[in-house]
Amino acid sequence: MCFCKNGEWVDVTVDDKFPCGRRGPLFSRSNGDELWVLLLEKAYAKLHGSYMLLRDGWPVEGMIDLTGCPTTSLTFEDEDTQEMIASGKLWEDLMRFDNQGALISSATPGVDEWTEKGGPDKKGGLVPGHAYTVIAIKEACGNKLVQIRNPWG
């Protein structure tokens, strides 16, 4: 696999062995029988030195490494982002980016202490300090909807 690390493309080779626990793979999980997610994450972990060194990163860093393309990162607490939210520009931009097929991700603030320890419950909700893939952005009956996926299942 090839990644754009620090502006240069780097090839990374991995085998097909994955760290597993009682419930299957310890880190990302595929959708069905697909292995590409696990292989990609393993190669990315190797590029950075270990799976554990991928912790505390930001999705925008991964997007740069995967694509080599320019990215944009917004923080909800930022004053400019708050103005974009209030004016509706952020939603318009997100809808446009989704319609254009852009890669979009999100992250929650805080520290992810749930994923490795199983969390306080398995009923749902967002994990603090965790990245999510944005699958779709839609508007229906006046409701603004964002479909996300937890890459760790």
N, CA, C and O atoms as a DFTB+ gen file, in Angstrom:
612 C
 N C O
     1  1       0.843      -1.172       0.000
     2  2       0.000       0.000       0.000
     3  2       0.885       1.230       0.000
     4  3       2.038       1.187       0.429
     5  1       0.334       2.313      -0.482
     6  2       1.118       3.528      -0.642
     7  2       0.445       4.677       0.112
     8  3      -0.765       4.882       0.014
     9  1       1.254       5.416       0.864
    10  2       0.768       6.555       1.641
    11  2       1.618       7.775       1.319
    12  3       2.789       7.650       0.961
    13  1       1.019       8.957       1.448
    14  2       1.751      10.201       1.270
    15  2       2.142      10.712       2.655
    16  3       1.361      11.395       3.317
    17  1       3.339      10.381       3.079
    18  2       3.797      10.764       4.416
    19  2       4.786      11.907       4.297
    20  3       5.816      11.787       3.633
    21  1       4.466      13.012       4.944
    22  2       5.312      14.211       4.913
    23  2       5.599      14.657       3.482
    24  3       6.702      15.108       3.170
    25  1       4.592      14.526       2.615
    26  2       4.714      15.003       1.247
    27  2       5.383      14.047       0.274
    28  3       5.535      14.383      -0.901
    29  1       5.787      12.867       0.724
    30  2       6.416      11.883      -0.161
    31  2       5.646      10.578      -0.110
    32  3       5.202      10.157       0.959
    33  1       5.482       9.932      -1.263
    34  2       4.772       8.658      -1.324
    35  2       5.676       7.544      -0.840
    36  3       6.821       7.415      -1.272
    37  1       5.128       6.725       0.084
    38  2       5.883       5.650       0.725
    39  2       5.109       4.343       0.544
    40  3       3.913       4.285       0.831
    41  1       5.794       3.286       0.065
    42  2       5.181       1.960      -0.042
    43  2       5.323       1.226       1.286
    44  3       6.382       1.262       1.912
    45  1       4.251       0.560       1.713
    46  2       4.254      -0.223       2.952
    47  2       3.705      -1.615       2.624
    48  3       2.631      -1.740       2.036
    49  1       4.443      -2.649       3.004
    50  2       4.023      -4.031       2.781
    51  2       3.663      -4.681       4.110
    52  3       4.381      -4.524       5.097
    53  1       2.553      -5.410       4.136
    54  2       2.113      -6.088       5.356
    55  2       1.715      -7.526       5.031
    56  3       1.505      -7.881       3.871
    57  1       1.616      -8.352       6.090
    58  2       1.108      -9.708       5.927
    59  2      -0.385      -9.725       6.267
    60  3      -0.988      -8.674       6.480
    61  1      -0.975     -10.915       6.318
    62  2      -2.416     -11.012       6.561
    63  2      -2.756     -11.457       7.980
    64  3      -3.810     -12.050       8.206
    65  1      -1.883     -11.179       8.929
    66  2      -2.143     -11.515      10.333
    67  2      -2.555     -10.244      11.082
    68  3      -1.933      -9.192      10.940
    69  1      -3.626     -10.369      11.889
    70  2      -4.176      -9.214      12.575
    71  2      -4.289      -9.481      14.074
    72  3      -4.584     -10.606      14.478
    73  1      -4.056      -8.458      14.906
    74  2      -4.253      -8.647      16.348
    75  2      -5.736      -8.845      16.646
    76  3      -6.577      -8.038      16.250
    77  1      -6.040      -9.935      17.350
    78  2      -7.435     -10.269      17.646
    79  2      -7.621     -10.558      19.127
    80  3      -6.681     -10.926      19.832
    81  1      -8.830     -10.386      19.570
    82  2      -9.236     -10.737      20.929
    83  2     -10.363     -11.743      20.852
    84  3     -10.579     -12.358      19.808
    85  1     -11.073     -11.914      21.933
    86  2     -12.167     -12.881      21.979
    87  2     -13.267     -12.585      20.971
    88  3     -13.909     -13.503      20.461
    89  1     -13.486     -11.303      20.682
    90  2     -14.584     -10.919      19.786
    91  2     -14.118     -10.587      18.373
    92  3     -14.876     -10.004      17.598
    93  1     -12.894     -10.943      18.029
    94  2     -12.412     -10.674      16.678
    95  2     -11.304      -9.641      16.678
    96  3     -10.611      -9.474      17.682
    97  1     -11.125      -8.936      15.550
    98  2     -10.043      -7.942      15.440
    99  2     -10.123      -6.891      16.546
   100  3     -11.207      -6.461      16.937
   101  1      -8.949      -6.488      17.041
   102  2      -8.905      -5.523      18.140
   103  2      -9.132      -4.083      17.697
   104  3      -9.561      -3.248      18.493
   105  1      -8.851      -3.793      16.454
   106  2      -8.946      -2.401      16.022
   107  2     -10.093      -2.246      15.027
   108  3     -11.240      -2.497      15.397
   109  1      -9.842      -1.850      13.803
   110  2     -10.958      -1.664      12.870
   111  2     -11.615      -3.002      12.546
   112  3     -11.018      -4.069      12.685
   113  1     -12.861      -2.902      12.112
   114  2     -13.607      -4.098      11.713
   115  2     -14.176      -3.855      10.323
   116  3     -14.600      -2.747       9.995
   117  1     -14.178      -4.895       9.525
   118  2     -14.677      -4.764       8.164
   119  2     -16.191      -4.921       8.136
   120  3     -16.815      -5.330       9.115
   121  1     -16.747      -4.593       7.013
   122  2     -18.171      -4.755       6.778
   123  2     -18.337      -6.060       6.002
   124  3     -18.105      -6.095       4.794
   125  1     -18.734      -7.121       6.681
   126  2     -18.840      -8.427       6.028
   127  2     -17.479      -9.097       5.931
   128  3     -16.688      -9.069       6.873
   129  1     -17.221      -9.698       4.779
   130  2     -15.989     -10.469       4.579
   131  2     -14.828      -9.639       4.021
   132  3     -13.784     -10.200       3.690
   133  1     -14.984      -8.339       3.912
   134  2     -13.938      -7.491       3.354
   135  2     -12.740      -7.417       4.286
   136  3     -12.894      -7.233       5.493
   137  1     -11.548      -7.561       3.722
   138  2     -10.325      -7.461       4.521
   139  2      -9.568      -6.163       4.278
   140  3      -8.619      -5.866       5.005
   141  1      -9.958      -5.391       3.285
   142  2      -9.171      -4.222       2.918
   143  2      -9.056      -3.225       4.068
   144  3      -8.027      -2.563       4.202
   145  1     -10.090      -3.104       4.898
   146  2     -10.047      -2.149       6.007
   147  2      -8.953      -2.547       6.995
   148  3      -8.167      -1.708       7.435
   149  1      -8.910      -3.833       7.339
   150  2      -7.905      -4.320       8.281
   151  2      -6.494      -4.205       7.693
   152  3      -5.551      -3.844       8.396
   153  1      -6.360      -4.514       6.400
   154  2      -5.049      -4.407       5.742
   155  2      -4.568      -2.960       5.681
   156  3      -3.399      -2.669       5.934
   157  1      -5.486      -2.062       5.342
   158  2      -5.130      -0.646       5.268
   159  2      -4.704      -0.120       6.631
   160  3      -3.700       0.585       6.740
   161  1      -5.463      -0.460       7.673
   162  2      -5.122       0.011       9.012
   163  2      -3.786      -0.572       9.475
   164  3      -2.992       0.114      10.119
   165  1      -3.542      -1.852       9.140
   166  2      -2.280      -2.473       9.538
   167  2      -1.104      -1.779       8.851
   168  3      -0.080      -1.521       9.485
   169  1      -1.245      -1.478       7.567
   170  2      -0.182      -0.778       6.846
   171  2       0.038       0.614       7.425
   172  3       1.176       1.067       7.552
   173  1      -1.053       1.291       7.774
   174  2      -0.950       2.630       8.348
   175  2      -0.286       2.577       9.723
   176  3       0.516       3.446      10.064
   177  1      -0.625       1.551      10.512
   178  2       0.015       1.367      11.826
   179  2       1.511       1.089      11.641
   180  3       2.332       1.594      12.407
   181  1       1.861       0.304      10.650
   182  2       3.276       0.009      10.386
   183  2       4.015       1.290       9.975
   184  3       5.144       1.524      10.406
   185  1       3.384       2.102       9.157
   186  2       3.982       3.374       8.737
   187  2       4.308       4.257       9.941
   188  3       5.313       4.968       9.948
   189  1       3.443       4.202      10.965
   190  2       3.602       5.049      12.150
   191  2       4.307       4.364      13.312
   192  3       4.596       5.009      14.320
   193  1       4.588       3.071      13.194
   194  2       5.335       2.369      14.228
   195  2       4.543       1.371      15.036
   196  3       5.123       0.414      15.549
   197  1       3.225       1.554      15.175
   198  2       2.378       0.594      15.886
   199  2       0.931       1.069      15.829
   200  3       0.648       2.221      15.500
   201  1       0.023       0.153      16.159
   202  2      -1.386       0.530      16.254
   203  2      -1.580       1.588      17.329
   204  3      -2.331       2.544      17.138
   205  1      -0.914       1.420      18.439
   206  2      -1.115       2.343      19.563
   207  2      -0.661       3.765      19.231
   208  3      -1.175       4.727      19.801
   209  1       0.292       3.902      18.322
   210  2       0.736       5.243      17.952
   211  2      -0.263       5.956      17.037
   212  3      -0.096       7.138      16.736
   213  1      -1.297       5.242      16.597
   214  2      -2.352       5.881      15.807
   215  2      -3.353       6.596      16.703
   216  3      -4.158       7.398      16.229
   217  1      -3.302       6.306      17.990
   218  2      -4.204       6.949      18.934
   219  2      -3.893       8.438      19.022
   220  3      -2.778       8.874      18.735
   221  1      -4.869       9.183      19.410
   222  2      -4.725      10.632      19.610
   223  2      -4.413      11.385      18.335
   224  3      -3.962      12.529      18.394
   225  1      -4.641      10.776      17.188
   226  2      -4.470      11.475      15.918
   227  2      -5.779      12.125      15.514
   228  3      -6.800      11.963      16.182
   229  1      -5.739      12.850      14.427
   230  2      -6.929      13.517      13.916
   231  2      -7.247      12.967      12.536
   232  3      -6.332      12.645      11.777
   233  1      -8.529      12.852      12.196
   234  2      -8.899      12.332      10.874
   235  2      -8.246      13.088       9.723
   236  3      -7.897      12.489       8.706
   237  1      -8.079      14.398       9.877
   238  2      -7.487      15.189       8.801
   239  2      -6.068      14.704       8.478
   240  3      -5.652      14.740       7.320
   241  1      -5.332      14.255       9.485
   242  2      -3.978      13.742       9.247
   243  2      -4.033      12.470       8.408
   244  3      -3.218      12.279       7.505
   245  1      -4.989      11.607       8.707
   246  2      -5.154      10.391       7.924
   247  2      -5.557      10.682       6.497
   248  3      -5.085      10.021       5.573
   249  1      -6.424      11.664       6.300
   250  2      -6.850      12.028       4.945
   251  2      -5.675      12.512       4.105
   252  3      -5.555      12.170       2.928
   253  1      -4.822      13.300       4.714
   254  2      -3.638      13.782       3.995
   255  2      -2.744      12.604       3.626
   256  3      -2.281      12.505       2.490
   257  1      -2.499      11.704       4.592
   258  2      -1.628      10.552       4.341
   259  2      -2.208       9.610       3.291
   260  3      -1.455       9.018       2.518
   261  1      -3.523       9.459       3.248
   262  2      -4.149       8.550       2.291
   263  2      -4.243       9.114       0.889
   264  3      -4.130       8.377      -0.090
   265  1      -4.448      10.411       0.787
   266  2      -4.710      10.997      -0.527
   267  2      -3.588      11.879      -1.066
   268  3      -3.428      12.005      -2.280
   269  1      -2.813      12.488      -0.177
   270  2      -1.820      13.459      -0.615
   271  2      -2.455      14.770      -1.052
   272  3      -1.769      15.645      -1.581
   273  1      -3.757      14.914      -0.838
   274  2      -4.491      16.102      -1.288
   275  2      -4.629      17.120      -0.165
   276  3      -4.527      16.774       1.012
   277  1      -4.860      18.365      -0.530
   278  2      -5.133      19.379       0.492
   279  2      -6.416      19.042       1.248
   280  3      -7.336      18.446       0.688
   281  1      -6.469      19.420       2.496
   282  2      -7.651      19.153       3.319
   283  2      -8.044      20.401       4.082
   284  3      -7.296      21.375       4.161
   285  1      -9.234      20.341       4.636
   286  2      -9.729      21.409       5.496
   287  2     -10.174      20.784       6.807
   288  3     -10.768      19.706       6.818
   289  1      -9.890      21.455       7.899
   290  2     -10.302      20.965       9.207
   291  2     -10.982      22.095       9.957
   292  3     -10.460      23.207      10.037
   293  1     -12.151      21.800      10.504
   294  2     -12.903      22.797      11.264
   295  2     -13.129      22.298      12.682
   296  3     -13.297      21.100      12.910
   297  1     -13.131      23.215      13.623
   298  2     -13.426      22.910      15.015
   299  2     -14.665      23.706      15.406
   300  3     -14.730      24.913      15.173
   301  1     -15.650      23.030      16.002
   302  2     -16.903      23.708      16.335
   303  2     -16.712      24.891      17.260
   304  3     -17.477      25.853      17.190
   305  1     -15.713      24.846      18.126
   306  2     -15.501      25.940      19.077
   307  2     -14.902      27.186      18.422
   308  3     -14.936      28.269      19.005
   309  1     -14.362      27.037      17.226
   310  2     -13.732      28.157      16.526
   311  2     -14.784      29.214      16.145
   312  3     -15.881      28.879      15.698
   313  1     -14.435      30.465      16.327
   314  2     -15.375      31.559      16.067
   315  2     -15.837      31.572      14.611
   316  3     -17.022      31.768      14.342
   317  1     -14.913      31.364      13.667
   318  2     -15.286      31.352      12.245
   319  2     -16.252      30.208      11.937
   320  3     -17.191      30.374      11.159
   321  1     -16.019      29.056      12.547
   322  2     -16.909      27.909      12.343
   323  2     -18.288      28.212      12.918
   324  3     -19.300      27.866      12.309
   325  1     -18.340      28.856      14.085
   326  2     -19.626      29.231      14.684
   327  2     -20.406      30.159      13.762
   328  3     -21.625      30.042      13.643
   329  1     -19.699      31.086      13.108
   330  2     -20.363      31.988      12.156
   331  2     -20.899      31.214      10.955
   332  3     -21.990      31.504      10.463
   333  1     -20.123      30.217      10.478
   334  2     -20.572      29.383       9.359
   335  2     -21.816      28.581       9.744
   336  3     -22.720      28.408       8.926
   337  1     -21.866      28.096      10.970
   338  2     -23.026      27.337      11.446
   339  2     -24.247      28.254      11.512
   340  3     -25.321      27.903      11.025
   341  1     -24.073      29.437      12.119
   342  2     -25.185      30.380      12.286
   343  2     -25.751      30.840      10.949
   344  3     -26.963      31.005      10.814
   345  1     -24.894      31.045       9.972
   346  2     -25.348      31.540       8.669
   347  2     -25.874      30.423       7.758
   348  3     -26.503      30.700       6.737
   349  1     -25.617      29.170       8.122
   350  2     -26.026      28.048       7.273
   351  2     -24.993      27.668       6.242
   352  3     -25.184      26.704       5.500
   353  1     -23.886      28.416       6.181
   354  2     -22.855      28.142       5.188
   355  2     -22.186      26.783       5.411
   356  3     -21.858      26.092       4.446
   357  1     -21.982      26.397       6.670
   358  2     -21.347      25.107       6.926
   359  2     -22.202      23.975       6.370
   360  3     -21.679      23.071       5.718
   361  1     -23.503      24.012       6.618
   362  2     -24.385      22.967       6.104
   363  2     -24.380      22.944       4.575
   364  3     -24.325      21.877       3.963
   365  1     -24.439      24.130       3.963
   366  2     -24.392      24.211       2.498
   367  2     -23.091      23.610       1.967
   368  3     -23.106      22.858       0.993
   369  1     -21.972      23.939       2.602
   370  2     -20.675      23.392       2.184
   371  2     -20.643      21.874       2.329
   372  3     -20.185      21.167       1.431
   373  1     -21.133      21.375       3.470
   374  2     -21.142      19.930       3.689
   375  2     -21.999      19.212       2.653
   376  3     -21.602      18.167       2.140
   377  1     -23.165      19.759       2.344
   378  2     -24.036      19.170       1.322
   379  2     -23.322      19.168      -0.040
   380  3     -23.363      18.171      -0.761
   381  1     -22.680      20.266      -0.381
   382  2     -21.973      20.353      -1.655
   383  2     -20.820      19.355      -1.705
   384  3     -20.653      18.644      -2.697
   385  1     -20.019      19.300      -0.628
   386  2     -18.891      18.362      -0.593
   387  2     -19.380      16.918      -0.731
   388  3     -18.784      16.126      -1.461
   389  1     -20.469      16.575      -0.027
   390  2     -21.010      15.229      -0.108
   391  2     -21.483      14.927      -1.536
   392  3     -21.207      13.851      -2.066
   393  1     -22.188      15.866      -2.151
   394  2     -22.672      15.678      -3.522
   395  2     -21.522      15.545      -4.523
   396  3     -21.670      14.886      -5.551
   397  1     -20.388      16.162      -4.229
   398  2     -19.223      16.084      -5.114
   399  2     -18.380      14.829      -4.856
   400  3     -17.400      14.581      -5.559
   401  1     -18.767      14.040      -3.846
   402  2     -18.034      12.809      -3.550
   403  2     -16.772      13.016      -2.730
   404  3     -15.875      12.173      -2.746
   405  1     -16.697      14.135      -2.012
   406  2     -15.520      14.411      -1.183
   407  2     -15.445      13.430      -0.014
   408  3     -16.469      12.926       0.448
   409  1     -14.237      13.166       0.457
   410  2     -14.050      12.371       1.666
   411  2     -14.302      13.278       2.858
   412  3     -13.689      14.339       2.973
   413  1     -15.199      12.868       3.746
   414  2     -15.541      13.685       4.912
   415  2     -15.458      12.805       6.153
   416  3     -15.963      11.683       6.172
   417  1     -14.826      13.322       7.165
   418  2     -14.765      12.598       8.437
   419  2     -15.094      13.568       9.562
   420  3     -15.167      14.781       9.366
   421  1     -15.288      13.008      10.726
   422  2     -15.590      13.831      11.899
   423  2     -14.908      13.222      13.108
   424  3     -14.466      12.074      13.073
   425  1     -14.828      13.990      14.167
   426  2     -14.240      13.498      15.410
   427  2     -14.942      14.161      16.576
   428  3     -15.433      15.285      16.472
   429  1     -14.980      13.449      17.686
   430  2     -15.578      13.988      18.903
   431  2     -14.474      14.466      19.834
   432  3     -13.374      13.913      19.820
   433  1     -14.749      15.481      20.641
   434  2     -13.754      15.942      21.608
   435  2     -13.624      14.961      22.767
   436  3     -14.495      14.117      22.976
   437  1     -12.558      15.076      23.500
   438  2     -12.365      14.246      24.683
   439  2     -11.329      13.160      24.462
   440  3     -10.545      13.219      23.515
   441  1     -11.331      12.168      25.344
   442  2     -10.381      11.063      25.298
   443  2     -11.168       9.766      25.167
   444  3     -12.098       9.519      25.933
   445  1     -10.795       8.940      24.196
   446  2     -11.473       7.660      23.986
   447  2     -10.960       6.634      24.981
   448  3      -9.914       6.018      24.775
   449  1     -11.702       6.459      26.054
   450  2     -11.373       5.426      27.033
   451  2     -12.366       4.268      26.944
   452  3     -12.258       3.298      27.694
   453  1     -13.335       4.368      26.025
   454  2     -14.369       3.352      25.908
   455  2     -13.974       2.214      24.993
   456  3     -14.210       1.051      25.319
   457  1     -13.376       2.524      23.854
   458  2     -13.160       1.528      22.810
   459  2     -12.386       0.322      23.301
   460  3     -12.799      -0.816      23.078
   461  1     -11.270       0.559      23.966
   462  2     -10.431      -0.553      24.386
   463  2     -10.967      -1.260      25.629
   464  3     -10.686      -2.439      25.848
   465  1     -11.733      -0.545      26.433
   466  2     -12.243      -1.126      27.678
   467  2     -13.678      -1.618      27.542
   468  3     -14.247      -2.141      28.500
   469  1     -14.262      -1.458      26.375
   470  2     -15.628      -1.921      26.180
   471  2     -16.686      -0.892      26.476
   472  3     -17.856      -1.112      26.161
   473  1     -16.322       0.221      27.069
   474  2     -17.260       1.297      27.322
   475  2     -18.229       1.012      28.451
   476  3     -18.359      -0.132      28.888
   477  1     -18.907       2.039      28.924
   478  2     -19.850       1.875      30.013
   479  2     -21.094       1.097      29.594
   480  3     -21.734       0.456      30.428
   481  1     -21.445       1.149      28.298
   482  2     -22.563       0.357      27.802
   483  2     -22.408       0.191      26.301
   484  3     -21.570       0.851      25.687
   485  1     -23.181      -0.656      25.725
   486  2     -23.129      -0.904      24.285
   487  2     -24.416      -0.442      23.615
   488  3     -24.779      -0.964      22.561
   489  1     -25.105       0.515      24.196
   490  2     -26.390       0.951      23.678
   491  2     -26.262       2.008      22.599
   492  3     -27.271       2.382      22.001
   493  1     -25.100       2.490      22.332
   494  2     -24.941       3.496      21.295
   495  2     -24.406       4.792      21.846
   496  3     -23.928       4.856      22.978
   497  1     -24.492       5.815      21.039
   498  2     -23.953       7.109      21.418
   499  2     -22.572       7.296      20.812
   500  3     -21.979       6.355      20.284
   501  1     -22.074       8.505      20.892
   502  2     -20.768       8.811      20.340
   503  2     -19.685       8.609      21.391
   504  3     -19.859       8.954      22.560
   505  1     -18.582       8.052      20.959
   506  2     -17.445       7.807      21.841
   507  2     -16.607       9.082      21.903
   508  3     -16.277       9.629      20.850
   509  1     -16.249       9.578      23.084
   510  2     -15.397      10.768      23.173
   511  2     -14.015      10.494      22.571
   512  3     -13.487       9.388      22.689
   513  1     -13.440      11.506      21.930
   514  2     -12.092      11.391      21.390
   515  2     -11.969      10.333      20.311
   516  3     -10.968       9.618      20.258
   517  1     -12.978      10.223      19.446
   518  2     -13.005       9.147      18.458
   519  2     -13.319       9.720      17.077
   520  3     -14.040      10.711      16.958
   521  1     -12.779       9.095      16.046
   522  2     -13.021       9.519      14.670
   523  2     -14.152       8.706      14.055
   524  3     -14.334       7.533      14.384
   525  1     -14.903       9.326      13.171
   526  2     -16.005       8.685      12.467
   527  2     -15.928       9.027      10.983
   528  3     -15.488      10.113      10.606
   529  1     -16.359       8.092      10.154
   530  2     -16.481       8.334       8.727
   531  2     -17.860       8.927       8.481
   532  3     -18.854       8.431       9.012
   533  1     -17.926       9.975       7.688
   534  2     -19.221      10.531       7.303
   535  2     -19.650       9.805       6.031
   536  3     -18.994       9.902       4.994
   537  1     -20.763       9.078       6.128
   538  2     -21.267       8.267       5.020
   539  2     -22.153       9.098       4.091
   540  3     -22.035       9.006       2.869
   541  1     -23.035       9.902       4.670
   542  2     -23.957      10.698       3.852
   543  2     -24.427      11.918       4.619
   544  3     -24.484      11.925       5.849
   545  1     -24.764      12.952       3.858
   546  2     -25.320      14.188       4.413
   547  2     -26.577      14.496       3.606
   548  3     -26.512      14.689       2.392
   549  1     -27.717      14.540       4.285
   550  2     -29.001      14.716       3.603
   551  2     -29.882      15.673       4.377
   552  3     -29.672      15.933       5.562
   553  1     -30.872      16.189       3.673
   554  2     -31.896      17.008       4.305
   555  2     -33.245      16.403       3.926
   556  3     -33.518      16.186       2.746
   557  1     -34.088      16.130       4.920
   558  2     -35.393      15.526       4.664
   559  2     -36.428      16.132       5.606
   560  3     -36.242      16.147       6.822
   561  1     -37.505      16.623       5.037
   562  2     -38.612      17.197       5.824
   563  2     -38.117      18.255       6.806
   564  3     -38.605      18.339       7.933
   565  1     -37.154      19.056       6.380
   566  2     -36.631      20.112       7.236
   567  2     -35.601      19.652       8.247
   568  3     -35.082      20.470       9.007
   569  1     -35.293      18.362       8.277
   570  2     -34.295      17.823       9.201
   571  2     -32.948      17.682       8.496
   572  3     -32.872      17.203       7.365
   573  1     -31.901      18.102       9.175
   574  2     -30.552      17.963       8.654
   575  2     -29.955      16.691       9.243
   576  3     -29.834      16.559      10.461
   577  1     -29.580      15.752       8.369
   578  2     -29.142      14.430       8.795
   579  2     -27.717      14.142       8.345
   580  3     -27.358      14.391       7.194
   581  1     -26.915      13.622       9.252
   582  2     -25.547      13.211       8.939
   583  2     -25.427      11.760       9.354
   584  3     -25.572      11.435      10.533
   585  1     -25.161      10.877       8.390
   586  2     -24.956       9.462       8.689
   587  2     -23.462       9.223       8.864
   588  3     -22.667       9.527       7.974
   589  1     -23.087       8.675      10.021
   590  2     -21.682       8.409      10.300
   591  2     -21.477       6.925      10.572
   592  3     -22.429       6.194      10.847
   593  1     -20.223       6.490      10.491
   594  2     -19.869       5.104      10.794
   595  2     -18.667       5.099      11.710
   596  3     -17.693       5.816      11.486
   597  1     -18.747       4.282      12.744
   598  2     -17.614       4.085      13.641
   599  2     -16.699       3.052      12.992
   600  3     -17.105       1.902      12.827
   601  1     -15.469       3.427      12.616
   602  2     -14.599       2.476      11.920
   603  2     -14.190       1.281      12.793
   604  3     -13.682       0.286      12.276
   605  1     -14.406       1.370      14.099
   606  2     -14.098       0.248      14.982
   607  2     -15.321      -0.621      15.211
   608  3     -15.324      -1.485      16.088
   609  1     -16.361      -0.392      14.420
   610  2     -17.564      -1.213      14.530
   611  2     -18.474      -0.697      15.590
   612  3     -19.539      -1.269      15.822
